[in-house]
Amino acid sequence: MLNEAFTRLIEMNKLIKQKYGQEKISPNLHLCLHIYECALDYGPLFSFWYYSFKQMNGILSSYNNSRHNIESELLRIMSENTILQYFLSNCDNDHLFSSLKIIKLRKSVGSLAALDDFASDEYQNFIRLSLIEEDLAYGTECFPELLMKPRKETTLSNQILDLLVEFYNSLYNDYYFISIYSIIDSNNGTVVNSRIIQYGRIRIGADIYGSIQAARHKISLYILARFVHYDGSINIYSGQIQFYFEHTIHLNSLRSLTYSLALVKWYKPVQEILLPSR
């Protein structure tokens, strides 16, 4: 089926070129010729289409231009932004930061407004992340997120609660956690209750991620994650977000913490499949 679809795409492009000329072969048609390769490898498939058609179009449309020589103007703007980001990520000059407040742009609207919340030092640290090649990544950190409807209060099943207990035991070395249904006496450990607040969506910055609980955001409920095995090898696994939830853990009588988490159904790896060719 993939071979047939790929062949028809090539024939369609040839017909367009023959009837309307080379200039009518748009970038989108060029991108279509790579669908076959991407479909055989789930990894870049989502990022390929999502960035090319949604994210990049949104970025380009946010730039002011004269509507005449848009190609050269957009290239110039992107080059200037790249140079500016380079200097911002490699400069600790106090005069530069004081000058940035003077030339600060007006507030954005829509989904781009989330980027206005960055202070100068936060933005500098953010763009420096792309320069980090090797670093340890573990634990948790705070980030500007917003859990969104549909929302409901519910309880976790015993099977999922066991996974949550395992997560807390891996996160805290000074505590021993047990699920509420496995209590034997009061000295067993820190009890993890099953009560949660369940959500269907989450907004991180300007992006909204869905789950199977939010029918309107089914495209964004699939994710990719890298897992490091005990032998040091790294594999990428795809998963499907079931729902997001808030859970409060009581470490002692004076301290409690609320975590924003996601339940993900991971797909098992399969052997390479060779499609028959015609």
Backbone as a ProteinNet text record, in pm:
[ID]
protein_1_A
[PRIMARY]
MLNEAFTRLIEMNKLIKQKYGQEKISPNLHLCLHIYECALDYGPLFSFWYYSFKQMNGILSSYNNSRHNIESELLRIMSENTILQYFLSNCDNDHLFSSLKIIKLRKSVGSLAALDDFASDEYQNFIRLSLIEEDLAYGTECFPELLMKPRKETTLSNQILDLLVEFYNSLYNDYYFISIYSIIDSNNGTVVNSRIIQYGRIRIGADIYGSIQAARHKISLYILARFVHYDGSINIYSGQIQFYFEHTIHLNSLRSLTYSLALVKWYKPVQEILLPSR
[TERTIARY]
82	0	86.2	193.5	282.3	352.9	395.1	463.1	370.4	245.6	149	122	105.8	81.8	201.2	322.1	442.9	455.6	424.4	430.6	330.8	211.6	110.2	148.4	215.6	261.8	363.7	453.1	552.5	484.1	388.2	315.8	238.6	180.4	107.1	200.1	317.3	413.2	458.4	476.6	517.4	408.3	282	171.3	160.5	178.8	174.4	286.1	405.6	518.8	496.3	439.8	417	309	203.5	91	106.5	162.9	167.2	308.1	409.7	545.9	615.9	750.3	833.1	801.7	764.4	742.9	622	533.4	415.3	443	563.5	599.2	636.1	542	559.6	642.9	694.3	768.2	686.3	555.8	471.9	472.9	476.5	481.4	615.2	722.5	852.7	850.9	788.1	780.3	700.9	600.1	518	600.3	707.6	789.7	870.3	872.5	945.6	853.2	724	630	663.6	698.9	726.4	839.8	949.5	1062.9	1025.2	948.9	912.6	813.3	725.8	625.9	690.9	809.5	880.3	955.1	967.2	1036.1	951.1	883.2	790.3	860.6	992.4	1064.8	1045.6	1092.6	1081.7	947.8	854	729.2	651.4	627.6	547.9	619.5	749.6	823.1	836.6	846.5	860.8	739.7	620.3	499	461.7	474.9	430.8	512.1	645.7	728.9	713.9	714.9	713.5	584.3	470.8	342.5	272.7	298.8	227.4	318.3	423.1	508.4	580.4	641.3	718.8	628.8	511.7	418.9	374.6	354.7	316.7	428.1	552.8	666.6	682.9	676.9	696.5	585.9	462.2	351.7	357.4	434.6	444.2	543.3	625.5	722.9	656.6	687.3	637.9	719.6	651.3	720	637.2	695.5	631	533.5	526.8	439.6	483.9	604.6	654.4	768.1	880	992.7	999	895.2	879.8	989.4	1037.2	1137.6	1267	1319.6	1446.1	1431.1	1315.3	1294.4	1290	1222.2	1214.8	1351.5	1430.8	1566	1651.6	1636.7	1714.2	1673	1541.5	1492.6	1541.8	1535.1	1578.4	1728.6	1806.6	1951.7	1983.8	1913.5	1936.2	1898.2	1788.1	1746.9	1847.6	1904.2	2004.2	2128.7	2173.8	2291.4	2263.2	2143.1	2106.7	2102.4	2044.4	2038.4	2178	2268.6	2406	2472.2	2458.3	2520.1	2454.3	2323.1	2254.1	2295.5	2323.5	2359.5	2506.2	2587.8	2731	2780.6	2691.3	2730.3	2665.4	2747.4	2698.5	2716.1	2706.8	2727.5	2604.7	2626.2	2514.7	2451.9	2533.9	2481	2386.9	2417	2330.5	2191.8	2185.2	2055.9	1976.8	2045.6	1974.9	1922.9	1993.4	1949.4	1832.1	1823.7	1714.8	1579	1572.4	1445.4	1396.8	1491.4	1454.4	1393.3	1448.9	1403.1	1304.1	1248.2	1154.2	1033.8	996.6	885.3	752.3	650	516.8	468.6	371.4	323.1	258.1	283.6	226.6	83.5	14.9	-122	-131.7	-240.4	-262.3	-164.4	-127.6	-40	101.4	143.7	278.4	293.7	183.1	190.1	261.1	265.1	332.2	480.9	539.7	682.1	714.9	617.7	642.8	672.9	645.1	665.4	811.5	898.7	1039.7	1106.1	1178.7	1265.9	1394.8	1477.9	1598.9	1692.8	1715.5	1806.3	1747.3	1614.3	1550.1	1559	1539.4	1547.3	1689.1	1788.7	1927	1958	1913.9	1935.9	1862.6	1745	1667	1738.1	1789	1852.7	1990.9	2046.9	2174.1	2158.2	2036	2013.3	2055.7	2041.2	2077.1	2227	2307.8	2452.9	2508.1	2423.7	2469.4	2477	2594.9	2612.9	2610.9	2668.6	2671.4	2637.5	2543.3	2505.4	2416.8	2412.7	2326.7	2185.2	2088	1947.8	1871.5	1832	1753.9	1678.3	1583.8	1506	1388.3	1342.7	1228.5	1262.1	1184	1201.3	1066.3	1053.9	931.1	930.9	816.1	804.5	665.3	653.3	524.2	423.3	345.2	246.8	107.7	10.8	-129	-210.1	-262	-348.5	-486.3	-544.7	-666.8	-776.7	-900	-1016.8	-1010.2	-1082	-1177.5	-1110	-1175.7	-1122.4	-1222	-1169.7	-1257.2	-1173.2	-1236.2	-1172.2	-1205	-1102.6	-1122.4	-1015	-1011.7	-910.3	-838.9	-713.8	-634.6	-663.4	-655.1	-667.5	-543.9	-554	-441.7	-318.4	-338.8	-226	-150.7	-224.1	-160	-102	-168.2	-117.3	17.5	34.8	164.5	274.4	242	339.9	375.7	276.7	302	389.8	366.8	450.1	593.9	610.3	744.7	814.4	738.7	794.5	844.3	763.7	803.7	923.6	930.2	1044.7	1173.3	1162.4	1280.3	1320.9	1222.8	1248.7	1307.9	1261.7	1305.5	1382.9	1507.8	1589.5	1569.9	1518.8	1506	1369.3	1282.5	1148.1	1118.7	1031.2	981.2	830.1	782	640.4	569	445.3	359.5	222.7	150.2	15.5	-81.7	-191.1	-287	-356.5	-366.1	-436.6	-346.7	-216.4	-125.1	-76.1	-147.1	-107.3	-131	-28.7	-42.2	-48.6	43	38.5	84.8	82.3	110.4	257.6	346.9	490.6	550	465	515.6	594.5	546.1	610.4	515.6	556.6	474.1	365.5	242.1	128.1	99.5	78.9	40.9	-107.1	-188.6	-331.5	-362.9	-479.7	-518.5	-599.8	-623.6	-705.6	-623.9	-680.1	-613.2	-716.3	-665	-746.6	-700.3	-787.5	-752.7	-785.5	-694.3	-712.1	-692	-750.1	-739.2	-632	-590.1	-491.4	-394.5	-281.6	-184	-122.4	-102.9	-36.9	98.6	201.8	338.5	388.7	404.7	442.2	329.8	361.2	260.5	198	240.8	194.6	94.9	-8.2	-109	-97.1	-84.3	-72.9	-200	-249.5	-374.8	-354.8	-463.2	-463.6	-586.7	-604.6	-722.4	-849.8	-835.8	-952.1	-1000.5	-919.3	-955.4	-960.5	-1079.9	-1097.2	-1046.3	-1047	-1007.5	-856.4	-779.3	-633.9	-570.1	-629	-578.2	-442.6	-414.3	-287.3	-170.4	-188.9	-78.6	-69.2	-139.3	-132.1	-23.1	45	154	287.2	375.6	504.4	615.5	738.4	858.3	948.3	1013.1	1102.7	1221.3	1337.2	1458.6	1474.6	1502.8	1526.2	1667.8	1738.9	1874.3	1866.3	1917.5	1914.9	2035.5	2034.4	2141.5	2276.4	2278.1	2404.5	2453.7	2381.9	2423.5	2363.1	2294.9	2233.2	2109.3	2079.4	1966.2	1870.1	1745.3	1641.6	1528	1463.3	1350.2	1220.7	1130	1001.5	888.6	786	667.9	562.6	484.3	381.9	257.2	151.6	22.2	-19.5	-41.8	-78.9	-224.3	-245	-380	-452.3	-385.1	-440.8	-332	-356.8	-270.4	-340.8	-261.4	-325.7	-235	-299.8	-231.1	-246	-135.1	-137.6	-57.7	-113.6	-48.8	3.9	131.6	194.8	229.6	193.1	219.1	342.3	456.1	580.8	582.1	524.3	507.4	391.4	372	258.1	271.9	393.9	416.6	451.8	473.4	521.3	441.3	388.4	318.2	353.3	360.2	396	293.8	263.4	170.8	247.9	233.3	303	203.6	246.9	170.5	233.5	158.6	212.1	125.9	176	102	111.7	1.5	0.5	17.7	124.2	158.8	156.3	94	94.3	203.5	310.1	423.8	404.4	444.3	435.4	559.8	539.5	651.1	728.2	860.8	938.8	906.2	912.6	886.6	1006.9	1017.1	1123.6	1098.2	1204.3	1191.9	1103.4	1009.7	915.3	953.1	972.5	1004	875.8	838.9	717.3	744.2	655.1	675.8	663.9	749.3	746.7	685.4	621.6	557.1	648.3
-120	0	126.3	124.4	240.3	261.2	151	162.5	221.7	177.6	228	376.7	416.3	558	643.7	593.9	668.6	684.2	577.6	583.9	684.8	688.6	783.4	927.7	949.9	1084.7	1133.4	1044.3	1081.3	1112.7	1029.6	1053.6	1185.1	1216.4	1341.8	1461.2	1456.5	1566.1	1582.2	1471.1	1478.1	1541.4	1507	1565.4	1715.9	1756.9	1900.4	1974.4	1917.1	1979.9	1988.3	1881.2	1877.3	1976.4	1990.8	2074.1	2220.3	2245.8	2382.3	2440.3	2355.9	2406	2377.9	2389.7	2360	2450.4	2576.6	2671.8	2636.3	2549.5	2511.2	2396	2340.9	2236.3	2304.9	2312.6	2386.3	2304.1	2370	2295.1	2183.8	2204.1	2099.1	1972.5	1989.7	1873.1	1801.7	1878.7	1816	1735.1	1790	1719.9	1590.2	1590.4	1469.9	1352.1	1379.9	1272.3	1201.1	1256.4	1192.9	1117.5	1114.7	1046	897.6	837.8	693.6	658.7	736.8	710	728.8	833.9	863.5	762.1	710.9	614.3	483.9	452.6	331.4	349	471.5	500.3	599.2	552.1	638.9	758.6	742.8	847.3	986.4	1013.3	1150.9	1184	1088.6	1112.8	1228.9	1224.3	1329.6	1464.1	1465.7	1591.8	1645.8	1558.1	1601.4	1681.9	1625.7	1694.5	1808.2	1783.5	1885.4	2012.9	2000.9	2121.1	2187.4	2108.5	2165.8	2239.2	2181.6	2236.5	2321.2	2297.3	2372.4	2471.7	2420	2508	2609.6	2563.7	2655.6	2758.5	2717.9	2813.9	2918.4	2876.3	2972.4	3070.5	3021.5	3110.1	3210.7	3163.1	3252.9	3357.9	3318.3	3413.9	3521.3	3498.1	3597.4	3708.4	3691	3793.5	3901.2	4026.5	4137.6	4147.8	4166.6	4179.5	4268.5	4304.2	4398.2	4330.7	4196.6	4119	4126.9	4176.3	4183.7	4082.8	4103.8	4011.6	3927.6	3849.4	3780.8	3677.1	3609.5	3505.1	3561.8	3665.6	3724	3792.3	3852.2	3919.3	3819.5	3707	3606.2	3545.1	3522.5	3469.9	3568.4	3697.7	3798.9	3804.1	3797.7	3802	3681	3562.6	3441.4	3443.8	3498.2	3509	3605.1	3718.7	3815.2	3756.7	3682.8	3621.6	3517.3	3441.6	3341	3406.1	3514.9	3586.9	3646.1	3702.8	3762.1	3656.8	3540.6	3434.1	3385.1	3382.9	3340	3434.7	3565.9	3663	3661.6	3643.2	3640.4	3520.3	3408	3286.6	3282.5	3374.4	3372.7	3504	3584.9	3715.3	3736.4	3780.5	3812	3960.4	4041.9	4185.2	4249.2	4322.7	4387.9	4498.1	4567.5	4674.7	4619.2	4497.3	4435.6	4409.8	4356	4325.1	4451.1	4558.1	4683.2	4744.6	4719.5	4773.2	4695.3	4566.3	4484.1	4534.1	4592	4644.1	4762.6	4837.9	4955.5	4914.8	4809.6	4767.7	4652.4	4629.2	4518.9	4536.7	4429.2	4433.4	4440.4	4481.1	4485.2	4343.7	4332.5	4202	4128.8	3998.8	3915.9	3878.1	3822.3	3777.4	3630.6	3567.1	3427.6	3336.1	3225	3126.1	3177.1	3279.5	3333.6	3415.6	3450.8	3533.8	3462.8	3329.4	3255.8	3285.8	3323.2	3352.5	3484.8	3572	3701.4	3687.9	3571.7	3554	3535.2	3513.6	3493.5	3624.8	3625.9	3737.9	3722.9	3828.1	3826.3	3713.2	3695.4	3589.6	3451.6	3436.4	3308.2	3273	3372.6	3347.1	3308.8	3372.4	3338.6	3195	3155	3017.3	2918.7	2958.9	2869.7	2842.5	2947.8	2926.9	2864.7	2866.3	2798.5	2646.7	2599.5	2455.6	2385.4	2453.1	2391.4	2372.6	2439.3	2429.1	2319.5	2261.3	2157.1	2024.3	1964.2	1836.7	1719.2	1736.7	1628.7	1685.1	1623	1666.4	1558.9	1556.9	1462.2	1516.6	1428.6	1470.1	1369.8	1412	1325.9	1412.3	1351.6	1424.8	1497	1601.6	1678.9	1826.7	1906.3	2050.5	2116.3	2239.9	2316	2374.8	2377.8	2439.2	2500.5	2604.3	2674.2	2593.2	2512.3	2428.8	2463.4	2426.7	2450.9	2329.7	2256.9	2143.5	2195.4	2135.2	2189.3	2083	2129.2	2041.2	1951.7	1837.7	1790.3	1751	1782.3	1763.4	1685.3	1592.5	1521.3	1460.9	1444	1379.4	1230.7	1148	1004.1	932.9	801.2	721.3	631.9	601.4	514.3	368.3	285.1	141.4	91.8	-26.6	-80.8	-101.1	-141	-164.3	-34.5	71.9	200.6	260	237.4	287.6	224.4	97.4	32	99.3	141.5	213.3	347.5	414.4	542.5	523.7	418	387.6	361.3	288	261.4	390.9	484.3	613.9	691.1	697.1	771.2	706.2	574.8	507.5	532.5	549.4	582	727.8	813.1	956.5	994.1	930.5	963.4	845.6	871.3	766.8	759.1	866.5	872.3	826	786.3	742.9	606.7	534.7	408.7	421.2	405.8	427.8	294.4	289.3	173.4	223.9	141.4	179.1	166	238.4	242.4	107.9	26.4	-100.9	-211.4	-184.1	-286.7	-255.3	-168	-132.8	-252.1	-283	-387.7	-325.3	-233.1	-157.7	-15.9	69.4	212	242.7	145.2	169.6	113.8	77.6	18.1	116.6	238.6	337.3	451.1	534.3	647.4	598.3	627.4	574	661.7	597.9	666.4	639.6	743.8	725.3	724.3	680.2	662.8	779	882.4	994.7	1087.8	1123.5	1213.4	1309.5	1414.3	1501.4	1478	1424.9	1384.3	1495.7	1515.7	1617.7	1554.6	1620.1	1569.1	1636.7	1757.8	1832.3	1904.4	1944.8	2024.5	2125.4	2246.6	2350.4	2380.4	2365.7	2397.6	2505.4	2625.1	2736.7	2767.8	2762.1	2791.5	2666	2547.7	2422	2353.6	2293.8	2217.8	2071.2	1984.2	1840.7	1773.1	1678.1	1612.4	1474	1400.9	1263	1195.6	1067.8	998.4	1048.7	1126.3	1184.8	1311.2	1366.6	1489.1	1457.3	1438.6	1393	1494.3	1623.2	1726.4	1735.1	1670.3	1680.7	1542.5	1459.4	1323.7	1320.9	1423.1	1423.9	1439.6	1518.4	1550.1	1456.9	1343.7	1253.8	1148.7	1145.5	1050.7	1119.2	1051.4	1108.9	1009.4	1059.5	977.9	1006.4	903	920.8	826.8	874.3	792.9	723.6	592.6	515.2	459	472.5	419.4	283.6	180	45.5	24	-87.1	-115.2	-131.5	-173.3	-188.9	-58.6	52.1	181.5	216.6	123.3	150.9	238.1	317	409.8	375.6	355.9	327.6	428.1	456	548.4	467.7	498	429.5	530.3	485.7	569.6	532.5	631.7	608.7	689.7	651.9	719.5	769.2	900.2	959.3	924.2	859	821.3	938.2	1001.9	1121	1185	1308.1	1380.4	1384.6	1396.3	1401.9	1470.6	1524	1581.6	1486.7	1463	1373.4	1437.2	1435.1	1492.5	1380.9	1390.5	1292.9	1361.4	1297.2	1352.1	1282.2	1353.2	1294.7	1282.8	1379.7	1374.2	1466.2	1487.7	1568.2	1715.2	1760.4	1901.5	1928.6	1826.7	1846.8	1761.9	1827.2	1757	1823.9	1744.7	1794.6	1745.6	1830.4	1794.5	1784.1	1670.7	1645.9	1644.9	1699.7	1691.1	1581.3	1476.3	1357.2	1319	1224.5	1173	1021.5	956.8	812.1	783	711.1	685.2	535.1	497.2	358.3	344.6	270.6	258.1	140.5	160.4	54.2	-34	-164.5	-257.6	-250.7	-269.9	-268.8	-390.6	-375.1	-483.9	-500.5	-616.9	-640.6	-561.7	-536	-460.7	-535.7	-463.5	-523.1	-480.9	-576.5	-548.6	-555.5	-445.7	-441.1	-497.8	-580.3	-635.4	-526.5	-532.4	-434.8	-499.1	-414.6	-464.7	-446.3
0	0	0	82	86.6	-45.9	-106.4	-235.6	-341.2	-340.8	-438.1	-416.2	-289.6	-260	-299	-272.1	-306.7	-457.9	-531.1	-677.6	-732.8	-675.9	-723.4	-691.1	-578.5	-546.2	-648.6	-687.7	-789.1	-921.4	-960.3	-1085	-1079.8	-963.7	-949.8	-967.3	-907.7	-921.8	-1066.5	-1135.1	-1275.4	-1361.3	-1332.3	-1407.8	-1382.9	-1257.4	-1226.4	-1297.7	-1297	-1364.2	-1514.2	-1571.9	-1716.5	-1759.4	-1678.2	-1718.8	-1678.7	-1559.1	-1506.9	-1498.6	-1511.8	-1507.7	-1375.7	-1379.5	-1263.1	-1144	-1170.5	-1061.5	-975.6	-1022.9	-946.4	-848.5	-853.6	-758	-626.5	-534.9	-409.6	-310.9	-204.1	-101.4	-37.5	-24.9	33.7	-51.4	-183.4	-271.5	-259.3	-238.7	-215.6	-86.4	17.3	145.4	133.6	47.1	29.3	-21	-93.9	-148.6	-40.6	81.4	190.9	286.3	256.5	345.5	356.2	243.7	241.5	337.7	333.8	421.3	567.7	594.8	733.8	789.5	703.6	750	795.1	740.9	780.4	912	957.2	1082.9	1160.8	1265.5	1339.5	1401.2	1429.9	1500.8	1446.2	1322.9	1272.2	1209.4	1205	1132.7	1192.9	1324.5	1387.2	1380	1417.8	1416.7	1276	1175.5	1035.9	991.7	1010.5	966.6	1060.2	1191.2	1287.5	1270.9	1262	1253	1117.1	1011	876.2	845.7	884.4	841.5	947.2	1074.7	1177.9	1247.8	1312	1389.1	1302.2	1191.3	1108.2	1041.6	997	936.7	1038.2	1163.4	1265.7	1296.6	1296.6	1322.5	1209.7	1085.3	971.2	962.4	992.9	983.1	1091.1	1197.7	1304.6	1272.6	1167.4	1131	1045.1	1075.3	994.1	865.5	752.8	624.3	532.8	419.1	327.2	231.8	232.6	143.6	-3.1	-27.6	-165.5	-186.5	-119.5	-129.5	-1.6	19.3	147.3	170.4	62.8	81.6	137.4	71.9	117	252.6	278.8	406.8	521.8	500.2	605.7	633.4	528.3	548.2	627.1	597.2	669	816.6	841.9	979.8	1058.6	998.4	1067.6	1093.4	998.2	1017.9	1131.6	1135	1242.4	1378.3	1382.7	1509.3	1556.3	1460.4	1495.9	1554.3	1491.4	1541.9	1679.4	1696.6	1824.9	1934.7	1905.3	2004.9	2042	1943.7	1972.3	2071.6	2048.4	2138	2276	2278.8	2407.6	2491.8	2425.2	2497.6	2536.8	2485.8	2513.7	2574	2623.4	2676.6	2813	2909.6	3043.5	3075.1	2972.5	2987.9	3052.2	3161.5	3231	3146.9	3067.3	2983.2	2876	2829.1	2728.3	2785.8	2907.3	2967.3	2998.3	3039	3064.2	2934.7	2823.2	2694.1	2637.9	2671	2618.4	2666.2	2785.3	2836	2753.9	2695.1	2616.4	2483.3	2421.4	2288.3	2296.5	2415.1	2432	2340.8	2272.5	2178.5	2252.6	2179.9	2239.6	2268.1	2354.9	2395.8	2279.5	2274.7	2169.3	2205.1	2107.2	2128.5	2091.7	2134.1	2100.3	2172.2	2105.9	2167.8	2187.9	2110.2	2124.6	2251.6	2317.5	2437.7	2551.6	2548.3	2655.7	2660.3	2545.8	2541.5	2607.9	2629	2692.4	2841.1	2899.3	3042.4	3079.6	2979.3	3007.1	3047.1	3159.4	3191.3	3111.1	3109.8	3027.2	3066.8	3197.8	3241	3217.5	3232	3205.3	3057.9	2972.1	2828.7	2789.1	2848.6	2817.7	2858.8	2976.9	3021.1	2932.2	2883	2797	2665	2599.5	2469.4	2484.2	2604.9	2627.5	2629.5	2649.4	2656.4	2528.7	2414	2286.6	2271.7	2357	2348.9	2438.9	2524.2	2616	2541.5	2539.4	2470.2	2566.8	2686	2783.5	2920.6	2987.4	3121.2	3182.5	3314.2	3383.3	3389.5	3372.1	3376.2	3461.7	3580.3	3667.9	3767	3835.6	3934.1	3871.8	3938.1	3891.5	3897.3	3828.2	3830.7	3805.4	3850.7	3828.9	3688.8	3624.4	3493.2	3481.6	3396.8	3385	3305.7	3375.5	3307.9	3356.4	3277	3311.7	3270	3367.9	3340	3302.2	3198	3139.8	3136.7	3122.1	3114.8	2991.4	2998.7	3099.7	3231.3	3341.2	3476.3	3561.3	3640.4	3733.1	3845.5	3961.2	4074.9	4070	4082.9	4071.6	4153.6	4143.9	4213.7	4113.6	4143.2	4057.5	4090.2	3989.2	4012.3	4087.5	4148	4224.7	4137.4	4012.6	3922.7	3893.3	3864.2	3836.6	3964.3	4077	4204.7	4238	4204.2	4225.9	4143.9	4022.1	3940.1	4002.9	4060.1	4125.7	4249.1	4324.6	4441.1	4398	4289.8	4237.5	4196.6	4138.4	4098.8	4220.6	4325.8	4446	4515	4517	4578.7	4501	4369.9	4289.3	4306.6	4334.9	4345.8	4481.3	4587.6	4723.3	4782.1	4820	4881.5	5032.6	5091.6	5237.7	5287.2	5196.1	5235.4	5172.5	5239.2	5183.5	5168.3	5045.7	5015.7	4995	5038.4	5015.2	4972.3	4900.4	4857.4	4973.2	4964.2	5074.2	5094.8	4988.6	5003.3	5059.6	5074.8	5126.2	5267	5339.2	5475.6	5568.9	5648.7	5750.7	5889.5	5917.2	6042.7	6014.8	6114.8	6097.3	6076.4	6095.8	6084.1	5955.3	5862.2	5738.2	5653.9	5640.9	5555.7	5525	5430.7	5388.8	5294.4	5327.5	5252.2	5130.8	5016.8	4892.9	4868.5	4875.4	4853.8	4704.5	4669.8	4529.3	4474.3	4552.6	4507.2	4417.3	4303.4	4209	4149.7	4085.5	4000.7	3857.5	3775.5	3639	3540	3442.2	3338.6	3201.2	3100.5	2963.9	2881.4	2921.1	2842.5	2935.3	2876.1	2948.8	2852.7	2901	2820.8	2881.9	2800.3	2840.9	2747.2	2797.4	2711.4	2614.7	2484.2	2382.8	2324.2	2369.1	2310.8	2402.8	2343.1	2416.5	2377	2476.5	2453.8	2504	2426.6	2459.7	2517.4	2526.6	2574.3	2516	2545.9	2493.2	2560.3	2668.2	2734	2664	2573.4	2501.2	2352.6	2300.2	2162	2060	2094	1998.2	1980.5	2066.2	2060	2044.7	1959.8	1942.9	1873.3	1790.4	1718.1	1814.6	1920.9	2011.2	2131.4	2129.9	2244.2	2229.4	2114.1	2092.4	2119.4	2191	2227.4	2198.2	2196.6	2183.6	2302.7	2355.4	2470	2456.2	2499.9	2499	2634.2	2629.5	2750.4	2746.7	2858.8	2871.1	2939.8	2873.9	2929.9	3021.5	3093.7	3188.8	3119.8	2993.8	2921.9	2859.8	2883.5	2830.8	2696.6	2632	2502.6	2520.5	2418.2	2422	2309.2	2342.6	2243.8	2257.7	2145	2143.4	2138.1	2228.5	2233.7	2213.1	2145.8	2126.1	2229.7	2268.8	2369.8	2344	2410.9	2398.7	2537.1	2549	2677.1	2708.6	2822.5	2863.5	2931.6	3025.4	3090	3176.2	3216.3	3309.8	3445.3	3551.3	3682.2	3784.3	3885.5	4000.5	4118.5	4186.2	4301.9	4415.3	4534.5	4651.8	4740.6	4774	4861.6	4993.5	5105.3	5238.7	5296	5293.5	5341.5	5493.2	5560.2	5705.5	5742.6	5871.2	5915.4	5879.3	5846.5	5817.3	5672	5595.7	5458.5	5360.8	5259	5150.7	5018.7	4913.5	4780.7	4679.3	4581.2	4474	4343.3	4274.8	4149.3	4033.5	3921.1	3795.9	3711.6	3684.9	3619.1	3499.5	3423.1	3307.7	3306.6	3274.4	3256.6	3107.9	3073.8	2934	2908.6	2799.3	2754	2648.5	2681.5	2590.8	2496.3	2371.9	2272.2	2279.2	2265.5	2268.3	2136.7	2141.7	2016.7	1931.6	1802.6	1708.8	1618.1	1558.3	1462.7	1335.3	1261.2	1136.7	1038	978.7	884.5	743	656.5	517.2	435.7	373.9	293.9	155	103.6	-30.9	-136.2	-234.8	-344.5	-467.5	-549.2	-670.3	-790.9
[MASK]
++++++++++++++++++++++++++++++++++++++++++++++++++++++++++++++++++++++++++++++++++++++++++++++++++++++++++++++++++++++++++++++++++++++++++++++++++++++++++++++++++++++++++++++++++++++++++++++++++++++++++++++++++++++++++++++++++++++++++++++++++++++++++++++++++++++++++++++++++++++

